[in-house]
Amino acid sequence: MSATATKAKKAKGPGRPPELKIGPFQGGIGVAVWLNEVETPTGPKAIRSISIAPRRYLDKETGQWKDAKSFRPGDLSALILALEKAREHCLSQPLPGEQSEDERMAGANGDGDIPY
C-alpha cells in the first residue's frame, strides 16, 4: 500500500464491519451486506450494498494467494446460496429509520389486513 493510500485510510478512520457476512465457502467465496450512509438533498439516507468475495487460489509459481477474476461452475451453488441469504436479509430487515414490511402493512388500514 502506498504512503498516500495509508494516509487516506488513516484519515478516514477504521472501517465498519459488514452488517451481514455469509461465508467464506470453499475457495474463499463469500458475500457481505453493507449498510452505508449517503448524503441526499433531504439529508443522510441509509442504503445497502452487497459485495462478492472472489475465489482465491494459490499461485504455484510464487507461492502466494491470489484473487481469481472468475468463478468455476462448482462455485455457483455457494454463490447462489449466499446471494439468496443476502437478499432475504435485505428484504426482512428495514433500513434504520424505516418501518418493517409488517409495520407498513398494519399502517395501511389500521388492522394489518391487506386491502383487496
C-alpha contacts under 8 A as a table, 3 or more apart, distances in Angstrom:
res1	aa1	res2	aa2	distance
1	M	5	A	6.24
1	M	6	T	6.48
2	S	5	A	5.20
2	S	6	T	6.20
3	A	6	T	5.04
3	A	7	K	6.14
4	T	7	K	5.16
4	T	8	A	6.17
5	A	8	A	5.07
5	A	9	K	6.13
6	T	9	K	5.13
6	T	10	K	6.18
7	K	10	K	5.11
7	K	11	A	6.03
8	A	11	A	5.13
8	A	12	K	6.16
9	K	12	K	5.15
9	K	13	G	6.34
9	K	14	P	7.65
10	K	13	G	5.13
10	K	14	P	7.19
17	P	34	W	7.80
18	P	21	K	6.31
18	P	32	A	6.05
18	P	33	V	5.73
18	P	34	W	4.78
18	P	35	L	7.02
19	E	32	A	7.47
19	E	33	V	5.56
19	E	34	W	5.29
19	E	35	L	6.07
20	L	32	A	5.68
20	L	33	V	5.07
20	L	34	W	7.11
20	L	86	A	7.66
21	K	30	G	7.44
21	K	31	V	6.03
21	K	32	A	4.45
21	K	33	V	6.45
22	I	30	G	5.63
22	I	31	V	5.17
22	I	32	A	6.13
22	I	82	A	5.87
22	I	85	K	7.65
22	I	86	A	7.70
23	G	28	G	7.67
23	G	29	I	6.70
23	G	30	G	4.50
23	G	31	V	6.59
23	G	82	A	7.35
24	P	27	G	7.81
24	P	28	G	5.04
24	P	29	I	5.29
24	P	30	G	4.59
24	P	31	V	7.81
25	F	28	G	5.45
25	F	29	I	5.10
25	F	30	G	6.10
25	F	78	A	6.79
26	Q	29	I	6.40
27	G	55	R	5.24
27	G	56	R	5.22
27	G	57	Y	6.89
28	G	53	A	7.04
28	G	54	P	6.94
28	G	55	R	5.52
28	G	56	R	5.63
29	I	52	I	7.31
29	I	53	A	5.25
29	I	54	P	5.62
29	I	55	R	5.14
29	I	56	R	7.50
29	I	75	D	7.82
29	I	78	A	7.64
29	I	79	L	7.37
30	G	52	I	5.86
30	G	53	A	4.99
30	G	54	P	7.53
30	G	79	L	7.25
30	G	82	A	6.85
31	V	50	I	6.94
31	V	51	S	5.68
31	V	52	I	4.58
31	V	53	A	6.00
31	V	79	L	7.77
31	V	82	A	5.96
31	V	83	L	6.76
31	V	86	A	7.42
32	A	50	I	5.66
32	A	51	S	5.32
32	A	52	I	6.61
32	A	53	A	7.95
32	A	86	A	7.46
33	V	48	R	6.74
33	V	49	S	5.87
33	V	50	I	4.64
33	V	51	S	6.67
33	V	86	A	6.46
34	W	48	R	5.44
34	W	49	S	5.21
34	W	50	I	6.13
34	W	51	S	7.86
35	L	46	A	6.79
35	L	47	I	5.96
35	L	48	R	4.71
35	L	49	S	6.75
36	N	46	A	5.66
36	N	47	I	5.32
36	N	48	R	5.89
36	N	49	S	7.45
37	E	44	P	6.30
37	E	45	K	5.50
37	E	46	A	4.50
37	E	47	I	6.09
38	V	44	P	5.55
38	V	45	K	5.36
38	V	46	A	6.41
38	V	47	I	7.24
39	E	43	G	5.73
39	E	44	P	4.39
39	E	45	K	6.26
40	T	43	G	5.02
40	T	44	P	5.71
40	T	45	K	6.71
46	A	95	L	6.38
46	A	96	P	6.66
47	I	95	L	7.19
48	R	90	C	7.70
50	I	86	A	7.62
54	P	67	D	5.80
54	P	68	A	6.11
54	P	69	K	7.13
54	P	70	S	7.53
54	P	71	F	7.73
55	R	67	D	5.90
55	R	68	A	5.33
55	R	69	K	7.77
55	R	70	S	7.29
55	R	71	F	6.40
56	R	65	W	6.53
56	R	66	K	5.58
56	R	67	D	4.71
56	R	68	A	5.81
57	Y	65	W	5.55
57	Y	66	K	5.51
57	Y	67	D	6.54
57	Y	68	A	6.85
58	L	63	G	6.23
58	L	64	Q	5.68
58	L	65	W	4.44
58	L	66	K	6.28
59	D	62	T	5.63
59	D	63	G	5.32
59	D	64	Q	5.48
59	D	65	W	6.06
59	D	66	K	6.73
60	K	63	G	5.20
60	K	64	Q	7.60
68	A	71	F	7.32
71	F	75	D	6.08
71	F	76	L	7.47
72	R	75	D	5.27
72	R	76	L	7.09
73	P	76	L	5.53
74	G	77	S	6.73
75	D	78	A	5.62
75	D	79	L	6.31
76	L	79	L	4.96
76	L	80	I	5.95
77	S	80	I	5.16
77	S	81	L	6.12
78	A	81	L	5.16
78	A	82	A	6.05
79	L	82	A	5.13
79	L	83	L	5.97
80	I	83	L	5.18
80	I	84	E	6.02
81	L	84	E	5.21
81	L	85	K	6.26
82	A	85	K	5.15
82	A	86	A	6.23
83	L	86	A	4.98
83	L	87	R	6.08
84	E	87	R	4.95
84	E	88	E	6.14
85	K	88	E	5.10
85	K	89	H	6.20
86	A	89	H	5.12
86	A	90	C	6.26
87	R	90	C	5.17
87	R	91	L	6.21
88	E	91	L	5.18
88	E	92	S	5.99
89	H	92	S	5.22
89	H	93	Q	5.82
90	C	93	Q	5.61
90	C	94	P	7.43
91	L	94	P	7.37
92	S	100	S	7.45
92	S	101	E	7.61
93	Q	100	S	6.87
94	P	97	G	7.94
94	P	98	E	5.77
94	P	99	Q	6.06
94	P	100	S	5.06
94	P	101	E	7.65
95	L	98	E	5.44
95	L	99	Q	7.81
99	Q	102	D	7.91
99	Q	103	E	5.72
99	Q	104	R	6.09
100	S	103	E	5.17
100	S	104	R	6.25
101	E	104	R	5.10
101	E	105	M	6.15
102	D	105	M	5.16
102	D	106	A	6.10
102	D	112	G	7.63
103	E	106	A	5.09
103	E	107	G	6.15
104	R	107	G	5.16
104	R	108	A	6.35
105	M	108	A	5.13
105	M	109	N	7.56
105	M	112	G	5.64
105	M	113	D	7.26
105	M	114	I	6.84
106	A	109	N	6.38
106	A	110	G	5.31
106	A	111	D	5.67
106	A	112	G	3.71
106	A	113	D	6.94
107	G	110	G	5.03
107	G	111	D	7.58
107	G	112	G	7.01
108	A	112	G	7.35
108	A	114	I	7.89
109	N	112	G	6.69
109	N	113	D	7.18
109	N	114	I	7.89
109	N	115	P	7.40
110	G	113	D	7.97
